[in-house]
Amino acid sequence: MTTVGILNIVFGGFGALMGLLAILGGGILAAAGGSISSQGGADAHQAGTAAATGGGMLMLIGFVVMICWAMLMVSGIGVLKMAPWGRTLSLACGGAGLALQLISFATGGFHLNLMSIVTIAYCGALVYLCMTPPWKAAFSKSSSSDATMTPSADRYRHAA
């Protein structure tokens, strides 16, 4: 669980940074498109408008990506604290990551790259782990501060 919490924070941080870079790149593209649109004739106006629109869309996508990955980072903190909301948010982030990857495949064609493979593998593993009985038990609200104990250590504690 500690490993998953740390990986959530690391992957979430990198993903949020990528979203921030997409926002920055989209802003630059939109500004350049606006500049081109105002300087030339009809063709330049049309090209500039398209670039500005594309830049705006890239900024919007970057914002959504940044929020999703930042939520994964927050879920990592919750997992490390063994808070029930950490498991719930991790499950939601894993499911959302899988859904967004499927949407990406559906709208942009099925092109596998390293980032897609890592995203599918990690989000799938995250959903699977969050649904296993040991994780559900460890993050249940009824579990006491002994939630970090291993099941065998817990068995010996009750036997004594």
LUMLUM-6025 format. One record per residue: residue number from 1; x, y, z of N, C-alpha, C, CB in turn. Coordinates in nm, 3 decimals, always signed. Atoms other than C-alpha are relative to their C-alpha. Glycine has a CB too. Layout:
BEGIN
REC  num      n.X      n.Y      n.Z     ca.X     ca.Y     ca.Z      c.X      c.Y      c.Z     cb.X     cb.Y     cb.Z
REC  NUM        X        Y        Z        X        Y        Z        X        Y        Z        X        Y        Z
...
END
This chain:
BEGIN
REC  num      n.X      n.Y      n.Z     ca.X     ca.Y     ca.Z      c.X      c.Y      c.Z     cb.X     cb.Y     cb.Z
REC    1   +0.083   -0.119   +0.000   +0.000   +0.000   +0.000   +0.087   +0.126   +0.000   -0.094   +0.000   +0.121
REC    2   -0.092   -0.113   -0.001   +0.290   +0.230   +0.072   +0.055   +0.025   -0.140   +0.115   -0.024   +0.099
REC    3   -0.052   -0.014   +0.136   +0.430   +0.161   -0.275   -0.102   +0.067   -0.091   +0.040   -0.137   -0.056
REC    4   +0.105   -0.059   +0.082   +0.099   +0.246   -0.439   -0.018   +0.148   +0.036   -0.133   -0.077   +0.018
REC    5   +0.012   -0.140   -0.040   +0.071   +0.566   -0.235   +0.112   +0.085   -0.059   +0.001   +0.012   +0.152
REC    6   -0.114   -0.074   +0.055   +0.419   +0.675   -0.342   -0.011   +0.011   -0.152   +0.133   -0.068   +0.039
REC    7   +0.015   -0.005   +0.146   +0.356   +0.580   -0.706   -0.111   +0.095   -0.042   -0.029   -0.140   -0.055
REC    8   +0.107   -0.096   +0.030   +0.029   +0.776   -0.702   +0.053   +0.143   +0.006   -0.117   -0.016   +0.099
REC    9   -0.054   -0.135   -0.014   +0.217   +1.083   -0.582   +0.096   +0.030   -0.116   +0.072   +0.016   +0.136
REC   10   -0.099   -0.023   +0.107   +0.501   +1.041   -0.836   -0.068   +0.012   -0.136   +0.103   -0.115   -0.003
REC   11   +0.069   -0.006   +0.129   +0.278   +0.961   -1.137   -0.092   +0.122   -0.007   -0.081   -0.128   -0.024
REC   12   +0.087   -0.117   -0.003   +0.031   +1.229   -1.031   +0.077   +0.129   -0.020   -0.076   +0.006   +0.131
REC   13   -0.083   -0.120   +0.017   +0.308   +1.487   -1.007   +0.048   +0.018   -0.143   +0.119   -0.006   +0.094
REC   14   -0.045   -0.008   +0.139   +0.450   +1.403   -1.349   -0.116   +0.032   -0.094   +0.067   -0.130   -0.042
REC   15   +0.116   -0.025   +0.084   +0.104   +1.396   -1.505   -0.051   +0.143   +0.012   -0.111   -0.096   +0.035
REC   16   +0.044   -0.139   -0.020   +0.006   +1.730   -1.350   +0.097   +0.097   -0.069   -0.010   +0.033   +0.151
REC   17   -0.100   -0.083   +0.069   +0.331   +1.879   -1.483   -0.024   -0.003   -0.151   +0.143   -0.049   +0.034
REC   18   +0.029   +0.010   +0.144   +0.247   +1.748   -1.833   -0.124   +0.082   -0.035   -0.020   -0.149   -0.042
REC   19   +0.119   -0.081   +0.023   -0.098   +1.906   -1.806   +0.031   +0.148   +0.002   -0.106   -0.033   +0.103
REC   20   -0.041   -0.140   -0.008   +0.059   +2.234   -1.701   +0.077   +0.043   -0.125   +0.085   +0.024   +0.125
REC   21   -0.074   -0.030   +0.123   +0.296   +2.220   -1.999   -0.093   +0.008   -0.120   +0.108   -0.107   -0.024
REC   22   +0.097   -0.007   +0.108   +0.001   +2.152   -2.230   -0.077   +0.133   +0.005   -0.098   -0.119   +0.007
REC   23   +0.067   -0.131   -0.014   -0.175   +2.461   -2.091   +0.092   +0.110   -0.052   -0.038   +0.026   +0.149
REC   24   -0.096   -0.101   +0.045   +0.138   +2.668   -2.151   +0.016   -0.005   -0.152   +0.137   -0.022   +0.068
REC   25   -0.014   +0.013   +0.145   +0.185   +2.530   -2.504   -0.124   +0.046   -0.073   +0.031   -0.144   -0.036
REC   26   +0.125   -0.045   +0.062   -0.181   +2.588   -2.587   -0.014   +0.151   +0.004   -0.118   -0.064   +0.069
REC   27   +0.005   -0.146   -0.010   -0.156   +2.946   -2.464   +0.092   +0.066   -0.102   +0.038   +0.045   +0.139
REC   28   -0.094   -0.054   +0.099   +0.147   +3.010   -2.682   -0.057   -0.015   -0.140   +0.138   -0.071   +0.010
REC   29   +0.059   +0.024   +0.131   -0.026   +2.853   -2.983   -0.118   +0.095   -0.024   -0.046   -0.146   -0.012
REC   30   +0.115   -0.090   +0.014   -0.343   +3.057   -2.922   +0.045   +0.144   -0.023   -0.090   -0.008   +0.123
REC   31   -0.052   -0.137   +0.018   -0.144   +3.380   -2.889   +0.061   +0.018   -0.138   +0.104   +0.034   +0.107
REC   32   -0.060   -0.009   +0.134   +0.052   +3.307   -3.206   -0.107   +0.001   -0.107   +0.097   -0.118   -0.024
REC   33   +0.110   +0.002   +0.097   -0.268   +3.225   -3.391   -0.072   +0.134   -0.005   -0.099   -0.110   +0.035
REC   34   +0.063   -0.132   -0.002   -0.424   +3.551   -3.280   +0.084   +0.104   -0.070   -0.028   +0.043   +0.143
REC   35   -0.091   -0.094   +0.065   -0.118   +3.740   -3.396   +0.000   -0.017   -0.151   +0.143   -0.017   +0.055
REC   36   +0.001   +0.028   +0.143   -0.115   +3.571   -3.736   -0.132   +0.045   -0.062   +0.022   -0.151   -0.026
REC   37   +0.133   -0.033   +0.050   -0.488   +3.624   -3.777   -0.016   +0.151   -0.023   -0.105   -0.048   +0.097
REC   38   +0.018   -0.146   +0.011   -0.461   +4.001   -3.727   +0.097   +0.065   -0.096   +0.015   +0.063   +0.136
REC   39   -0.103   -0.063   +0.081   -0.160   +4.057   -3.954   -0.015   -0.020   -0.150   +0.131   -0.052   +0.040
REC   40   -0.002   +0.031   +0.143   -0.246   +3.909   -4.290   -0.137   +0.011   -0.063   +0.054   -0.136   -0.022
REC   41   +0.123   +0.000   +0.077   -0.514   +3.862   -4.550   -0.094   -0.110   +0.047   +0.030   -0.016   -0.147
REC   42   +0.104   +0.099   -0.032   -0.798   +3.613   -4.563   +0.060   -0.135   +0.036   -0.095   -0.015   -0.118
REC   43   -0.062   +0.130   -0.031   -0.574   +3.306   -4.571   +0.068   +0.002   +0.136   +0.103   -0.036   -0.109
REC   44   -0.066   -0.011   -0.130   -0.370   +3.427   -4.275   -0.103   +0.007   +0.113   +0.091   +0.124   +0.004
REC   45   +0.105   -0.008   -0.101   -0.688   +3.511   -4.088   -0.057   -0.138   +0.030   -0.111   +0.095   -0.047
REC   46   +0.055   +0.133   -0.017   -0.825   +3.162   -4.146   +0.099   -0.091   +0.073   -0.037   -0.060   -0.136
REC   47   -0.102   +0.083   -0.066   -0.495   +2.993   -4.044   +0.019   +0.044   +0.145   +0.134   +0.009   -0.077
REC   48   -0.017   -0.050   -0.136   -0.458   +3.217   -3.740   -0.116   -0.037   +0.090   +0.016   +0.149   -0.001
REC   49   +0.118   +0.038   -0.077   -0.814   +3.147   -3.627   +0.006   -0.149   +0.035   -0.128   +0.032   -0.078
REC   50   -0.011   +0.144   -0.026   -0.755   +2.772   -3.661   +0.106   -0.027   +0.107   +0.034   -0.077   -0.129
REC   51   -0.106   +0.018   -0.099   -0.430   +2.795   -3.462   -0.046   +0.047   +0.138   +0.128   +0.077   -0.042
REC   52   +0.049   -0.051   -0.129   -0.595   +3.005   -3.191   -0.103   -0.095   +0.060   -0.061   +0.140   -0.018
REC   53   +0.100   +0.096   -0.049   -0.886   +2.760   -3.165   +0.067   -0.127   +0.050   -0.101   -0.034   -0.112
REC   54   -0.074   +0.119   -0.043   -0.648   +2.464   -3.149   +0.075   +0.024   +0.130   +0.099   -0.043   -0.108
REC   55   -0.069   -0.034   -0.124   -0.445   +2.640   -2.881   -0.095   +0.005   +0.119   +0.071   +0.133   -0.014
REC   56   +0.099   -0.004   -0.106   -0.758   +2.703   -2.678   -0.045   -0.140   +0.041   -0.120   +0.081   -0.044
REC   57   +0.037   +0.138   -0.030   -0.858   +2.337   -2.705   +0.112   -0.072   +0.075   -0.034   -0.077   -0.129
REC   58   -0.114   +0.061   -0.069   -0.508   +2.228   -2.601   +0.006   +0.049   +0.144   +0.132   +0.033   -0.074
REC   59   +0.002   -0.052   -0.136   -0.533   +2.455   -2.297   -0.109   -0.068   +0.082   -0.022   +0.152   -0.001
REC   60   +0.111   +0.065   -0.070   -0.870   +2.302   -2.204   +0.035   -0.146   +0.033   -0.129   +0.006   -0.085
REC   61   -0.041   +0.139   -0.023   -0.740   +1.947   -2.245   +0.109   -0.005   +0.107   +0.049   -0.066   -0.131
REC   62   -0.107   -0.006   -0.100   -0.428   +2.037   -2.045   -0.054   +0.024   +0.140   +0.100   +0.108   -0.036
REC   63   +0.060   -0.028   -0.131   -0.643   +2.173   -1.764   -0.067   -0.124   +0.057   -0.103   +0.116   -0.011
REC   64   +0.067   +0.123   -0.046   -0.853   +1.855   -1.745   +0.104   -0.104   +0.040   -0.093   -0.057   -0.112
REC   65   -0.107   +0.096   -0.030   -0.538   +1.639   -1.756   +0.068   +0.037   +0.132   +0.104   -0.004   -0.115
REC   66   -0.067   -0.044   -0.121   -0.374   +1.847   -1.484   -0.085   -0.029   +0.124   +0.032   +0.150   -0.008
REC   67   +0.089   +0.026   -0.113   -0.677   +1.818   -1.254   -0.006   -0.149   +0.030   -0.141   +0.055   -0.029
REC   68   +0.009   +0.145   -0.022   -0.706   +1.441   -1.305   +0.126   -0.054   +0.066   -0.024   -0.073   -0.134
REC   69   -0.125   +0.050   -0.056   -0.338   +1.377   -1.232   +0.025   +0.058   +0.139   +0.118   +0.034   -0.092
REC   70   -0.015   -0.058   -0.134   -0.340   +1.615   -0.936   -0.087   -0.076   +0.101   -0.038   +0.151   -0.001
REC   71   +0.085   +0.081   -0.088   -0.628   +1.412   -0.792   +0.067   -0.133   +0.033   -0.138   -0.025   -0.065
REC   72   -0.074   +0.123   -0.027   -0.414   +1.099   -0.828   +0.107   +0.026   +0.106   +0.064   -0.055   -0.129
REC   73   -0.102   -0.036   -0.098   -0.141   +1.277   -0.634   -0.062   +0.011   +0.140   +0.069   +0.133   -0.040
REC   74   +0.070   -0.014   -0.129   -0.387   +1.365   -0.356   -0.041   -0.138   +0.052   -0.124   +0.092   -0.014
REC   75   +0.040   +0.134   -0.043   -0.513   +1.005   -0.351   +0.119   -0.076   +0.059   -0.060   -0.079   -0.117
REC   76   -0.119   +0.063   -0.055   -0.155   +0.892   -0.290   +0.024   +0.040   +0.145   +0.121   +0.035   -0.083
REC   77   -0.013   -0.046   -0.138   -0.144   +1.104   +0.023   -0.102   -0.071   +0.088   -0.019   +0.154   +0.009
REC   78   +0.103   +0.072   -0.075   -0.471   +0.946   +0.135   +0.034   -0.146   +0.022   -0.133   +0.011   -0.071
REC   79   -0.039   +0.140   -0.015   -0.338   +0.597   +0.072   +0.111   -0.013   +0.105   +0.047   -0.059   -0.135
REC   80   -0.108   +0.004   -0.100   -0.023   +0.671   +0.273   -0.053   +0.021   +0.141   +0.106   +0.106   -0.033
REC   81   +0.060   -0.024   -0.132   -0.241   +0.796   +0.560   -0.101   -0.109   +0.037   -0.069   +0.136   +0.002
REC   82   +0.097   +0.108   -0.019   -0.460   +0.485   +0.525   -0.142   +0.055   +0.023   +0.042   -0.089   +0.118
REC   83   +0.133   -0.062   -0.010   -0.764   +0.712   +0.494   -0.094   -0.068   -0.100   +0.008   +0.154   -0.027
REC   84   +0.095   +0.065   +0.092   -1.077   +0.551   +0.343   -0.019   +0.079   -0.130   -0.134   -0.017   +0.069
REC   85   +0.017   -0.080   +0.121   -1.111   +0.842   +0.099   +0.118   -0.018   -0.096   -0.017   +0.147   +0.036
REC   86   -0.117   +0.022   +0.085   -0.760   +0.764   -0.031   -0.023   -0.118   -0.094   +0.124   -0.025   +0.085
REC   87   +0.032   +0.117   +0.083   -0.874   +0.422   -0.156   -0.109   +0.035   -0.100   -0.044   -0.119   +0.088
REC   88   +0.111   -0.038   +0.087   -1.197   +0.566   -0.297   +0.048   +0.090   -0.114   -0.110   +0.071   +0.080
REC   89   -0.051   -0.091   +0.102   -1.016   +0.846   -0.480   +0.096   -0.073   -0.094   +0.071   +0.119   +0.065
REC   90   -0.089   +0.080   +0.086   -0.752   +0.601   -0.609   -0.081   -0.084   -0.098   +0.091   -0.091   +0.085
REC   91   +0.088   +0.080   +0.086   -1.028   +0.378   -0.743   -0.062   +0.088   -0.109   -0.111   -0.067   +0.084
REC   92   +0.060   -0.092   +0.097   -1.196   +0.675   -0.911   +0.104   +0.047   -0.103   -0.061   +0.121   +0.072
REC   93   -0.105   -0.044   +0.092   -0.867   +0.798   -1.060   +0.042   -0.111   -0.095   +0.122   +0.049   +0.079
REC   94   -0.035   +0.112   +0.086   -0.780   +0.453   -1.191   -0.107   -0.025   -0.105   +0.020   -0.125   +0.083
REC   95   +0.111   +0.017   +0.095   -1.123   +0.414   -1.349   -0.005   +0.112   -0.102   -0.132   -0.007   +0.075
REC   96   +0.000   -0.115   +0.091   -1.108   +0.764   -1.497   +0.116   -0.009   -0.099   +0.006   +0.132   +0.078
REC   97   -0.116   +0.015   +0.088   -0.760   +0.698   -1.635   -0.025   -0.102   -0.109   +0.124   -0.039   +0.080
REC   98   +0.034   +0.101   +0.100   -0.879   +0.381   -1.807   -0.103   +0.053   -0.099   -0.053   -0.126   +0.068
REC   99   +0.104   -0.054   +0.087   -1.188   +0.557   -1.943   +0.057   +0.104   -0.096   -0.113   +0.061   +0.084
REC  100   -0.059   -0.102   +0.086   -0.987   +0.853   -2.075   +0.091   -0.063   -0.106   +0.079   +0.100   +0.083
REC  101   -0.086   +0.067   +0.098   -0.740   +0.617   -2.243   -0.085   -0.067   -0.108   +0.090   -0.105   +0.069
REC  102   +0.090   +0.060   +0.098   -1.027   +0.429   -2.410   -0.061   +0.105   -0.092   -0.111   -0.079   +0.070
REC  103   +0.054   -0.110   +0.082   -1.178   +0.759   -2.527   +0.106   +0.048   -0.097   -0.048   +0.117   +0.090
REC  104   -0.110   -0.042   +0.087   -0.838   +0.858   -2.664   +0.017   -0.097   -0.116   +0.131   +0.009   +0.081
REC  105   -0.010   +0.099   +0.107   -0.820   +0.533   -2.859   -0.117   +0.013   -0.098   +0.004   -0.143   +0.059
REC  106   +0.120   -0.007   +0.085   -1.176   +0.576   -2.988   +0.001   +0.123   -0.089   -0.124   +0.001   +0.087
REC  107   +0.006   -0.124   +0.077   -1.130   +0.934   -3.104   +0.125   +0.024   -0.084   -0.019   +0.117   +0.093
REC  108   -0.124   -0.029   +0.074   -0.768   +0.935   -3.220   +0.061   -0.120   -0.067   +0.100   +0.058   +0.092
REC  109   -0.056   +0.121   +0.058   -0.719   +0.583   -3.344   +0.076   -0.078   +0.105   +0.091   +0.034   -0.118
REC  110   -0.065   +0.089   -0.097   -0.564   +0.290   -3.167   +0.150   +0.000   -0.026   -0.057   -0.145   -0.008
REC  111   -0.144   -0.010   +0.013   -0.200   +0.391   -3.141   +0.062   -0.022   +0.137   +0.042   +0.137   -0.059
REC  112   -0.065   +0.029   -0.127   -0.009   +0.225   -2.860   +0.138   +0.063   +0.004   +0.010   -0.153   +0.023
REC  113   -0.135   -0.052   -0.025   +0.291   +0.407   -2.722   +0.032   -0.031   +0.146   +0.010   +0.155   -0.030
REC  114   -0.042   +0.035   -0.136   +0.484   +0.373   -2.398   -0.091   +0.065   +0.105   +0.145   +0.044   +0.023
REC  115   +0.085   -0.068   -0.098   +0.270   +0.631   -2.217   -0.137   -0.067   +0.011   -0.018   +0.149   -0.038
REC  116   +0.130   +0.070   -0.001   -0.053   +0.453   -2.318   +0.011   -0.132   +0.074   -0.050   -0.023   -0.143
REC  117   -0.017   +0.130   -0.065   +0.081   +0.117   -2.204   +0.016   +0.017   +0.151   +0.123   -0.074   -0.059
REC  118   -0.020   -0.024   -0.143   +0.198   +0.254   -1.869   -0.130   +0.045   +0.065   +0.111   +0.106   +0.022
REC  119   +0.126   -0.050   -0.055   -0.131   +0.437   -1.815   -0.101   -0.114   +0.017   -0.060   +0.109   -0.091
REC  120   +0.094   +0.112   -0.007   -0.342   +0.129   -1.893   +0.043   -0.098   +0.109   -0.010   -0.072   -0.136
REC  121   -0.049   +0.097   -0.099   -0.122   -0.100   -1.681   -0.018   +0.053   +0.142   +0.148   -0.033   -0.027
REC  122   +0.007   -0.052   -0.137   -0.106   +0.130   -1.378   -0.144   +0.022   +0.043   +0.078   +0.130   +0.011
REC  123   +0.139   -0.025   -0.038   -0.470   +0.237   -1.382   -0.076   -0.131   +0.019   -0.071   +0.086   -0.106
REC  124   +0.064   +0.131   -0.017   -0.584   -0.123   -1.432   +0.041   -0.067   +0.130   +0.034   -0.091   -0.117
REC  125   -0.048   +0.058   -0.126   -0.365   -0.243   -1.145   -0.058   +0.074   +0.119   +0.155   +0.002   +0.006
REC  126   +0.055   -0.080   -0.109   -0.490   +0.042   -0.927   -0.146   -0.037   +0.027   +0.012   +0.149   -0.033
REC  127   +0.140   +0.039   -0.016   -0.855   -0.047   -0.990   -0.007   -0.140   +0.061   -0.076   +0.004   -0.136
REC  128   +0.001   +0.136   -0.052   -0.783   -0.415   -0.928   +0.035   -0.003   +0.149   +0.098   -0.087   -0.079
REC  129   -0.043   +0.001   -0.140   -0.594   -0.354   -0.603   -0.104   +0.061   +0.093   +0.131   +0.075   +0.015
REC  130   +0.099   -0.067   -0.085   -0.857   -0.115   -0.467   -0.124   -0.084   +0.021   -0.038   +0.132   -0.061
REC  131   +0.118   +0.085   -0.011   -1.124   -0.380   -0.523   +0.027   -0.130   +0.075   -0.054   -0.031   -0.137
REC  132   -0.030   +0.125   -0.070   -0.943   -0.664   -0.343   -0.044   +0.008   +0.146   +0.152   -0.032   -0.009
REC  133   +0.045   +0.001   -0.140   -1.073   -0.770   +0.000   +0.104   +0.054   +0.100   -0.037   -0.141   +0.040
REC  134   -0.094   -0.056   -0.097   -0.743   -0.690   +0.183   +0.003   +0.154   -0.001   +0.139   -0.053   -0.027
REC  135   +0.001   -0.147   +0.008   -0.752   -0.331   +0.055   -0.129   +0.055   +0.058   +0.017   +0.047   -0.145
REC  136   +0.128   -0.047   -0.054   -1.121   -0.293   +0.135   +0.003   -0.005   +0.152   -0.117   -0.085   -0.055
REC  137   -0.006   +0.015   -0.146   -1.058   -0.422   +0.489   +0.096   +0.101   +0.062   +0.043   -0.142   +0.038
REC  138   -0.100   -0.091   -0.055   -0.749   -0.208   +0.543   -0.050   +0.145   +0.003   +0.129   -0.008   -0.079
REC  139   +0.047   -0.138   +0.009   -0.931   +0.110   +0.441   -0.142   +0.019   +0.053   +0.007   +0.047   -0.142
REC  140   +0.136   -0.014   -0.051   -1.266   +0.039   +0.604   +0.000   +0.094   +0.120   -0.059   -0.137   +0.039
REC  141   +0.011   -0.097   -0.111   -1.385   +0.298   +0.851   -0.001   -0.070   +0.135   -0.127   +0.085   -0.015
REC  142   +0.007   +0.072   -0.126   -1.431   +0.029   +1.113   +0.136   -0.050   +0.046   -0.096   -0.116   -0.011
REC  143   -0.132   +0.048   -0.042   -1.064   -0.065   +1.110   +0.063   +0.103   +0.092   +0.092   -0.028   -0.122
REC  144   -0.060   -0.087   -0.100   -0.872   +0.075   +1.402   +0.134   +0.050   -0.048   +0.015   -0.072   +0.135
REC  145   -0.132   -0.049   +0.036   -0.528   +0.230   +1.407   +0.095   -0.115   -0.032   +0.057   +0.086   +0.113
REC  146   -0.083   +0.116   +0.032   -0.395   -0.125   +1.362   -0.012   -0.037   -0.148   -0.040   -0.120   +0.086
REC  147   +0.023   +0.031   +0.142   -0.482   -0.103   +0.988   +0.128   -0.032   -0.073   -0.069   +0.116   -0.068
REC  148   -0.125   +0.027   +0.069   -0.116   -0.117   +0.897   +0.058   -0.135   +0.038   +0.100   +0.108   +0.031
REC  149   -0.048   +0.132   -0.038   -0.070   -0.454   +1.069   -0.027   -0.100   -0.111   -0.065   -0.047   +0.131
REC  150   +0.025   +0.106   +0.095   -0.038   -0.756   +0.850   -0.105   -0.092   +0.059   +0.130   -0.078   -0.034
REC  151   +0.104   +0.090   -0.053   -0.321   -1.010   +0.879   +0.057   -0.103   +0.097   -0.071   -0.071   -0.114
REC  152   -0.055   +0.101   -0.091   -0.089   -1.265   +1.041   +0.035   +0.063   +0.135   +0.125   -0.066   -0.062
REC  153   -0.031   -0.066   -0.126   +0.028   -1.013   +1.302   -0.128   +0.029   +0.077   +0.078   +0.131   -0.024
REC  154   +0.127   -0.027   -0.062   -0.335   -0.923   +1.369   -0.056   -0.128   +0.063   -0.099   +0.058   -0.102
REC  155   +0.046   +0.129   -0.051   -0.419   -1.295   +1.416   +0.070   -0.031   +0.132   +0.025   -0.112   -0.103
REC  156   -0.075   +0.029   -0.121   -0.141   -1.331   +1.675   -0.040   +0.095   +0.113   +0.150   +0.009   -0.027
REC  157   +0.038   -0.096   -0.102   -0.254   -1.017   +1.857   -0.129   -0.045   +0.068   -0.018   +0.141   -0.061
REC  158   +0.125   +0.046   -0.058   -0.606   -1.158   +1.903   +0.014   -0.132   +0.075   -0.104   -0.014   -0.109
REC  159   -0.019   +0.129   -0.065   -0.475   -1.499   +2.006   +0.061   +0.015   +0.139   +0.088   -0.089   -0.087
REC  160   -0.070   -0.020   -0.129   -0.274   -1.356   +2.296   -0.092   +0.036   +0.112   +0.104   +0.106   -0.013
END
